[in-house]
Amino acid sequence: MEHVQAYPPPAAPSAYPPLATPVSVIGPQYCYPQPVDLAVVRKVLTITEGNFAVTDINGNIMFKIKGKFFSIHDRRLLTDAAGNPICTLRPKIMTVHDRWQVFRGESTEEKDLIFTVKRSSMIQLKTKLHVFLPTNPKEDVCDFRVEGSWLKRSCIIYSGESNTILAQMHKKHSVESVLLGKDKFMVTVYPNVDYAFVVALIAILDGINQDDGVE
């Protein structure tokens, strides 16, 4: 009997407790009952599209992020491996705190808004982002938050103001990545957490830090 590979391949078994309720932001199809390890490869040397790819642990492309650096708005498009649009990431112009909005597909209309991301303060030595869903218009308390150091590629995504971890980044250097000028790091997404949502947050982290001149 032929063995059928689960997709995406699960991370190594570990003590990650599955959440009682799946965290589905972009879609339930991206919630997996086991931890998922993703590799993010930023193509530092290619400036034509300014994009990076997200692969599974076997190197199969799962997502692509395409930058639109030559348009007025620094929009980015998250697509699946075949190039089908999943969501559009767009910084909101003229806001005091950096704000990014994420819309379904290629839309930028309010009715298609999936979530909003903003920095907790303008001056930050460490990364701290707050994420709000459209069902939370007052934005008194965040629905998710991102904390850590982008420079060290060690950010953690939490649920709301709690200590419940949804995903975490960790750096991975290799001879290949140094030679090819690729910046590669891993992200472990916890069970039942929307991994497309996690990838979208990482793309926004990248966009905010590029604006700050942090690579």
C-alpha positions in Angstrom: 0.0 0.0 0.0 1.4 3.3 -1.1 2.1 5.8 1.7 0.3 9.2 1.1 2.2 12.2 2.4 0.1 14.5 4.5 0.2 18.1 3.2 1.7 20.2 4.6 4.1 17.7 6.3 3.7 18.1 10.0 6.6 19.2 12.2 8.2 16.7 14.5 5.9 15.6 17.3 6.3 17.8 20.3 4.6 19.1 23.4 2.6 21.8 21.5 -0.9 21.5 23.0 -3.6 21.9 20.3 -5.9 24.8 20.9 -9.5 24.0 22.0 -10.8 26.2 19.2 -9.0 26.5 15.9 -7.7 30.0 15.2 -9.0 30.6 11.7 -8.5 34.2 10.3 -7.9 33.8 6.6 -9.6 30.4 6.3 -10.1 27.1 8.1 -8.4 25.2 5.3 -5.1 26.6 6.7 -5.7 25.1 10.2 -3.8 21.9 10.7 -4.3 19.6 13.7 -0.5 19.2 14.2 2.4 21.7 14.3 3.5 23.0 10.9 7.1 24.0 10.2 7.5 26.6 7.5 10.7 28.0 6.0 10.7 31.6 4.9 13.3 32.5 2.2 13.8 36.2 1.5 15.4 36.7 -1.9 17.7 39.6 -0.8 19.5 39.8 -4.2 16.4 39.9 -6.4 15.0 43.4 -6.5 12.7 43.0 -9.5 9.8 41.7 -7.6 11.1 42.0 -4.1 9.3 38.8 -3.2 10.0 35.9 -0.9 8.8 32.4 -0.8 7.5 30.2 2.0 8.2 26.4 1.8 7.4 23.4 3.8 10.3 21.5 5.5 10.9 19.5 2.3 11.4 22.6 0.2 8.0 22.6 -1.6 6.7 26.1 -2.1 3.4 26.8 -0.3 3.1 30.5 -0.5 4.7 33.4 -2.4 4.7 37.1 -1.4 4.9 39.5 -4.3 5.9 43.1 -3.7 4.7 46.0 -5.7 7.4 48.4 -4.9 7.0 50.6 -8.0 3.4 51.5 -7.4 2.3 54.5 -5.2 1.2 52.1 -2.5 3.6 49.5 -1.2 1.1 46.7 -1.7 2.0 43.1 -1.3 0.1 40.1 -2.6 0.1 36.7 -0.8 -0.5 33.9 -3.2 -0.5 30.1 -3.1 2.2 28.1 -4.8 0.3 28.3 -8.2 0.1 32.1 -7.9 -3.6 32.3 -7.0 -4.2 35.4 -4.8 -5.1 34.7 -1.1 -4.9 38.2 0.3 -3.6 41.8 -0.3 -1.4 43.5 2.3 -1.4 47.3 2.2 0.1 50.0 4.5 -2.4 52.7 5.3 -0.9 56.0 4.2 -0.7 59.0 6.6 -1.2 57.2 9.9 0.6 58.1 13.1 1.3 54.4 14.0 2.3 52.2 11.2 -0.9 50.5 10.1 -1.3 47.7 7.6 -4.6 46.4 6.3 -5.1 42.9 4.9 -7.9 42.2 2.5 -9.3 39.1 0.9 -8.0 38.2 -2.6 -6.8 41.2 -4.6 -9.4 43.5 -3.1 -8.7 46.7 -1.1 -12.3 47.4 -0.2 -13.5 47.7 3.5 -16.0 44.9 3.1 -13.1 42.5 2.3 -11.0 43.5 5.3 -9.7 40.5 7.1 -7.5 42.2 9.8 -5.5 45.3 10.6 -2.0 45.4 12.1 -0.4 48.4 13.9 2.7 49.1 15.9 2.0 49.7 19.6 4.3 52.8 19.5 6.3 54.7 16.9 9.7 54.3 18.6 10.5 50.7 19.1 13.7 49.0 20.0 11.9 45.7 19.8 9.1 44.6 17.6 5.6 44.9 19.0 2.6 44.8 16.8 -1.1 44.6 17.6 -3.5 42.8 15.4 -7.2 43.6 15.2 -10.1 41.8 13.5 -12.9 43.8 11.9 -15.2 42.6 14.7 -13.1 44.6 17.1 -13.6 48.2 15.8 -12.8 49.9 19.1 -9.3 48.3 19.2 -9.2 48.6 23.0 -7.7 45.2 23.4 -5.8 43.4 20.5 -7.0 40.1 19.1 -3.4 39.0 18.5 0.0 40.4 19.1 3.6 40.0 17.8 6.6 40.5 20.0 10.3 39.9 19.8 13.2 40.9 17.6 12.9 41.0 13.8 16.7 41.6 13.5 17.3 38.3 15.3 14.3 36.7 13.5 12.9 35.7 16.9 9.4 37.0 17.0 6.5 35.2 18.7 2.8 35.5 17.8 0.4 35.4 20.8 -3.3 35.2 21.1 -4.6 38.6 22.4 -3.0 39.8 25.6 -2.5 36.2 26.8 0.7 34.1 26.9 -0.8 31.6 24.5 1.7 31.2 21.7 0.3 30.6 18.2 3.6 30.6 16.3 7.3 31.5 16.6 10.2 32.2 14.4 13.7 30.9 14.7 16.8 31.7 12.6 18.4 29.2 10.3 21.8 29.9 8.6 23.3 27.6 6.1 26.2 27.7 3.7 23.8 27.8 0.8 21.9 30.8 2.3 25.0 32.8 2.8 26.4 32.0 -0.7 23.1 32.8 -2.5 22.4 35.9 -0.5 19.2 34.4 0.8 17.9 35.1 4.3 16.2 32.0 5.5 14.4 31.4 8.8 11.9 28.9 10.1 8.5 29.4 11.6 6.7 26.8 13.7 2.9 27.3 13.6 1.1 25.6 16.5 -1.7 23.1 16.0 -5.0 24.4 14.8 -3.6 27.9 14.0 -4.2 29.4 10.6 -0.7 29.2 9.0 -1.7 31.6 6.0 -2.5 34.2 8.7 1.0 33.7 10.2 2.7 34.1 6.8 0.7 37.3 6.2 1.9 38.7 9.5 5.5 37.8 8.7 5.2 39.6 5.3 4.0 42.7 7.2 6.9 42.5 9.7 9.2 42.4 6.7 7.5 45.5 5.1 7.5 47.6 8.3 11.2 46.8 8.9 12.2 47.5 5.3 10.6 50.9 5.7 12.8 51.4 8.8 15.9 50.3 6.9 16.1 47.1 9.0 16.9 44.0 6.9 
